[in-house]
Amino acid sequence: MESEADAKAFIKSIKELHHDANHNVSAYFIKEKSSFALKYDDDGEPAGSSGKPVFKILESKEILNAAVAVTRYFGGIKLGFGGLSRAYRDTALLAIEEAEVVEVFEQVRLKISLGYAESQKVRNLIEKYAVIQEETYLDNVEFVLLVIEELEDEFIKKIIDQTKNKVAFEKL
């Protein structure tokens, strides 16, 4: 999920899918640029008994850009506040543990230009630090790369060292 709108759309789709359920409890925690959007909803359960425990799982596991919805069909047994909290928390935890978690990194796009000899020297380094989007072979070799933002300085320093500064960089 990339936005609060995505989280809301996901929760809406779960509520539509399980429109006949007694409760569709939800929580999301979204980071967009430098701001955060977070919300939890008890969906008719006693206040604080369900949405908040679900949100706390996202928070404690430091999971951003995710939404969780737990659907409950009432089976005739009242669980009480503590029982509801445990049931929703445990269900959210199980779902998160079973889900595929994908780490997302901020990336920068770089174009590097270097000679053929240097390109062979640095190819392994490039593949270790970056994803090659484009390669052009003319008078020089040009690579358009995606590099994890926090590794950019280290990557550039290593390329400069390995090529003895026979490289040109351009941020795209």
Buried (B, 14 or more C-beta within 10 A) or exposed (E): BEEBEBBBEBBEEBBEEBEEBEBBBBBBBBBBEEEEBBBBBBBEBEEEBBBBBBBBBBBEBEBBBBBBBBBBEEEEEEBEEEEBBBBBBEBBBEBBEEEEEEEEEEBBEBBBBBBEEBBEBBEEBBEEBBEEEEEEEEEBBBBBBBBBEEBBEEBBEBBBEBBEEBBEBEEE
